[in-house]
Amino acid sequence: MKKNLKKSLFAGLAALSFVAVAGTATQASAKSYAKATSNTALTSDATKRNVTFTGTSALYTKAGTLKGARVVAGKSTLSNLAASKDSKDNFRAYRVATTNRGSVYYKVASFDGNYRGWIYGGKDKTTIAGGIKSYDTFTAGTLTDDQKNSTYKIGQTGTANDFKTVTYTYPAWTQYKQGRVITDSTPYKEATFKIDQTGTRTREGDQWVHITATDTKNSAANGWILASGLQKAGDTTPGDTFDANKSVKVQYRDTTTGKTLDKTNTWTTAGSDSKQGAAVNANYVDNSGRTLGAFITNTKAPSGYAFKTSDGKDVAADGSNLTSAPALSNATFGATLTLDVTPVAGSTKVSFYQDGTNGSSITALKASDFALGFPGLTDSAQSTALPAGGDKSGTFSFATYFKADGLFAKALEGSNTAYKAKAGSLTDPDNNNKATGNDKVGFFGQNVPGSNGASRYFYVYDATASDANNAATLSNGSTVKVAFQRFVTKDAVNTKDANQNANTNYIAQ
């Protein structure tokens, strides 16, 4: 689902005869007006033409240097749209034009249809630049073992277009003019599904999953849905096992919507002297020796949610600081206890990129680009170096974690494949092969082509380039683009530190 706008994205476009191009007004004399020399539709994969704004150019009714061009949206407005937390503010490029001055302009449209116009895109149709850049509207994730092995139902069936009730061709608003697969999930109330893909929307940071029916007769409903819209097929409302004299039903209320979730649990005491309406006190435990409060905290909140606590602290082991109706201390046998829960974002992950040459776009790095694979970090290092999931509406500062001496950079230095290259042992192929003047910690890459193994690439974390490719403030659960500068060295490749219990779970793959 990576929607990168590759350098070759706009290549191969057939030249057309002179056509006037739509664009915006500049206060220039008639002598300074440019002329359009081409105006063509983009024919490459549309799903890979999603873009956002750099804030350096405005959006015009036609190419900005053409006579009669008027501003559609200024730089400030476009910067706000680029930082938006709503995927409706995603944009798609669909036409390209050039002027007799060698400038390139792209026509773009917002997914919600509120904005449409032309924006400066640099001087080369094969390299997008200027006022726009490629944008990943959605980042594919890795399924957990639980997701792979579980079977699910749609939690609340019906016709609501709330991203949790029906399925979509793509996660909502991540692709232009793509909508629902089905408009009513009622016929699929009893259908069961397997999850085969997962990922997060870039702007909201919410988790989406792609589901496939276990019975082909229900395959018409296959599609994308919010992970929080599913419930495990085994998570059902208490039936014959609920004894009003011995049990308490536990349900969950989403505090952001006020809606009660379909998922429920039942706690049943192992005692023999309880009766309906009697208080549930600490003397009553279930077959596992758990009180009602301990049972609730051990079974945890529904997937995609966290318990809301009365004191803002972590959930107490006995559940005493949970917010519920009635209060946990007032629970009675035969009653229903409604626990408040809030949606949470998944943990923050990173994706690896190589700096572009002379300011060009960054390019994705694969595990195979590294001699020893992606750098591994211990679970403890990952916990320290990356922000936790937390409230979906919460944010974190890029600089706090990813600046040059930030938590992530320090964690990388302790990676199981990190190597300290001494001053002068690295050369910069993008700077006349100038040797580095300081020690640099980084990671060995593959052999340089044509060197017969005598030279190899070496990747060093670049906080400045990383900062340039991320917003200053990011939503919890975002995937952060971390950039590396590539050097060349003749040092021999080191070995992994096998003593570290490291993994690459922190990398979005």
LINNORMO-V800744 format. One record per residue. N is the residue number from 0. PSI is psi in whole degrees, -180 to 180 (none if undefined). BURIAL is 1 if it has 24 or more other ideal C-beta (glycine too) atoms within 12 Angstrom, else 0. Layout:
n: {N;N}
psi: {PSI;PSI}
burial: {BURIAL;BURIAL}
This chain:
n: {0;1;2;3;4;5;6;7;8;9;10;11;12;13;14;15;16;17;18;19;20;21;22;23;24;25;26;27;28;29;30;31;32;33;34;35;36;37;38;39;40;41;42;43;44;45;46;47;48;49;50;51;52;53;54;55;56;57;58;59;60;61;62;63;64;65;66;67;68;69;70;71;72;73;74;75;76;77;78;79;80;81;82;83;84;85;86;87;88;89;90;91;92;93;94;95;96;97;98;99;100;101;102;103;104;105;106;107;108;109;110;111;112;113;114;115;116;117;118;119;120;121;122;123;124;125;126;127;128;129;130;131;132;133;134;135;136;137;138;139;140;141;142;143;144;145;146;147;148;149;150;151;152;153;154;155;156;157;158;159;160;161;162;163;164;165;166;167;168;169;170;171;172;173;174;175;176;177;178;179;180;181;182;183;184;185;186;187;188;189;190;191;192;193;194;195;196;197;198;199;200;201;202;203;204;205;206;207;208;209;210;211;212;213;214;215;216;217;218;219;220;221;222;223;224;225;226;227;228;229;230;231;232;233;234;235;236;237;238;239;240;241;242;243;244;245;246;247;248;249;250;251;252;253;254;255;256;257;258;259;260;261;262;263;264;265;266;267;268;269;270;271;272;273;274;275;276;277;278;279;280;281;282;283;284;285;286;287;288;289;290;291;292;293;294;295;296;297;298;299;300;301;302;303;304;305;306;307;308;309;310;311;312;313;314;315;316;317;318;319;320;321;322;323;324;325;326;327;328;329;330;331;332;333;334;335;336;337;338;339;340;341;342;343;344;345;346;347;348;349;350;351;352;353;354;355;356;357;358;359;360;361;362;363;364;365;366;367;368;369;370;371;372;373;374;375;376;377;378;379;380;381;382;383;384;385;386;387;388;389;390;391;392;393;394;395;396;397;398;399;400;401;402;403;404;405;406;407;408;409;410;411;412;413;414;415;416;417;418;419;420;421;422;423;424;425;426;427;428;429;430;431;432;433;434;435;436;437;438;439;440;441;442;443;444;445;446;447;448;449;450;451;452;453;454;455;456;457;458;459;460;461;462;463;464;465;466;467;468;469;470;471;472;473;474;475;476;477;478;479;480;481;482;483;484;485;486;487;488;489;490;491;492;493;494;495;496;497;498;499;500;501;502;503;504;505;506;507;508}
psi: {4;127;63;144;94;159;-29;5;-43;14;160;16;132;137;139;167;169;127;137;143;139;140;-164;165;140;149;80;160;164;-32;-25;-6;137;171;145;135;-16;157;104;153;142;133;0;174;115;-34;-11;18;28;137;165;-178;147;-15;8;-11;155;170;132;164;-22;178;131;-22;2;152;133;2;138;149;129;-45;133;176;-42;-43;-42;-35;-39;-39;-37;-31;2;148;15;121;-13;-19;16;155;153;133;135;-7;157;142;155;156;169;-5;5;7;148;136;143;141;130;158;142;151;-30;-1;5;-23;140;134;-172;145;145;133;23;-159;-3;121;-15;-7;109;137;-159;-125;-6;162;162;154;129;106;-17;140;120;143;-173;131;139;164;-36;-42;-39;-38;-9;160;142;160;158;122;-48;106;158;-153;2;135;57;13;-5;-8;-38;173;162;153;-34;161;136;129;20;-12;146;130;36;131;-138;146;-46;152;-6;119;3;-42;-12;24;-38;2;147;151;157;148;127;-9;155;165;-178;143;137;-45;-46;-28;15;151;129;152;150;128;146;129;140;-20;123;-21;-16;12;-15;-18;-2;135;-167;146;152;137;-34;-10;-4;156;148;144;-26;-9;89;164;137;136;-110;-21;-8;120;113;-24;-13;-12;160;129;136;122;175;139;126;113;-21;-24;-19;1;146;131;158;-27;133;161;160;128;134;128;151;-6;170;0;13;160;156;133;-13;151;141;102;-180;-10;-17;127;161;-171;-18;4;18;136;173;-44;-42;-36;-45;-47;-32;-34;-15;170;161;155;132;4;162;151;143;128;154;-23;4;5;178;155;130;148;-33;4;13;-21;15;149;126;165;119;175;150;-37;-14;12;144;156;140;-8;172;130;123;114;136;131;155;144;143;153;155;171;149;138;171;157;143;139;157;138;144;157;130;43;5;171;148;155;146;142;138;163;-34;-14;-19;139;-33;21;179;144;136;142;147;160;-38;-43;-40;-41;-37;-39;-18;144;146;171;-74;-171;134;-31;-4;163;170;157;129;-45;-35;-39;-32;8;173;-39;26;-179;-40;-44;-40;-38;-41;-38;-24;11;160;-8;9;148;135;111;127;156;133;-9;-9;143;148;106;-18;3;56;33;34;137;147;146;-4;160;145;132;131;-153;137;140;-162;168;144;127;135;-3;-2;33;1;-25;150;157;158;124;129;131;132;99;-34;-48;-36;-44;-38;-19;16;154;157;-33;130;152;148;138;3;160;120;132;116;129;149;139;137;126;178;139;159;2;149;146;133;-177;160;147;99;-13;-17;133;72;159;175;32;-19;-7;129;118;none}
burial: {1;1;1;1;1;1;1;0;1;1;0;0;1;0;0;0;0;0;0;1;1;1;1;1;1;1;0;0;0;0;0;0;1;1;1;1;1;1;1;1;0;1;0;1;0;0;1;1;1;1;1;1;1;1;1;0;1;1;1;1;1;1;1;1;1;1;1;0;1;0;1;1;1;1;1;0;1;1;0;0;1;1;1;1;1;1;1;0;1;1;1;1;1;1;1;1;1;1;1;0;0;0;1;1;1;1;1;1;1;1;1;0;0;0;1;1;1;1;1;1;1;1;0;0;1;0;1;1;1;1;1;1;1;1;1;1;1;1;1;1;1;1;0;0;0;0;1;0;0;1;0;1;1;1;1;1;1;0;0;0;0;1;1;1;1;1;1;1;0;1;1;1;1;1;1;1;0;1;0;1;1;1;0;0;1;0;0;1;0;0;1;1;1;1;1;0;1;1;1;1;1;1;1;1;1;1;1;1;1;1;1;1;1;0;0;0;0;1;0;0;1;1;1;1;1;1;1;1;1;1;1;1;0;0;1;0;0;0;0;0;0;1;0;0;0;1;1;1;1;1;1;1;1;1;1;0;0;0;1;1;1;1;1;1;1;1;1;1;1;0;0;0;0;1;0;0;0;0;0;1;0;0;0;1;0;1;0;0;0;1;1;1;1;1;1;1;1;0;1;1;1;1;1;1;1;1;1;1;1;0;0;0;0;0;1;0;0;0;1;1;1;1;1;1;0;0;0;1;0;0;1;1;1;1;1;1;1;1;1;1;1;1;1;1;1;1;1;1;1;1;1;1;1;1;1;1;0;0;0;0;1;1;1;1;1;0;0;0;1;1;1;1;1;1;1;1;1;0;0;0;1;1;0;0;1;1;1;0;1;1;1;1;0;1;1;1;0;1;0;0;1;1;0;0;0;1;1;1;1;0;1;1;1;1;1;1;1;1;1;1;1;0;0;0;1;1;1;1;1;0;0;0;0;0;0;1;0;0;0;1;1;1;1;1;1;1;0;0;0;0;0;0;0;0;1;1;1;1;1;1;1;1;1;0;1;1;1;1;1;1;1;0;0;1;1;1;1;1;1;1;1;1;1;1;1;1;1;1;1;1;1;0;1;1;0;1;0;0;0;0;0;1;0;1;1;1;1;1;1}
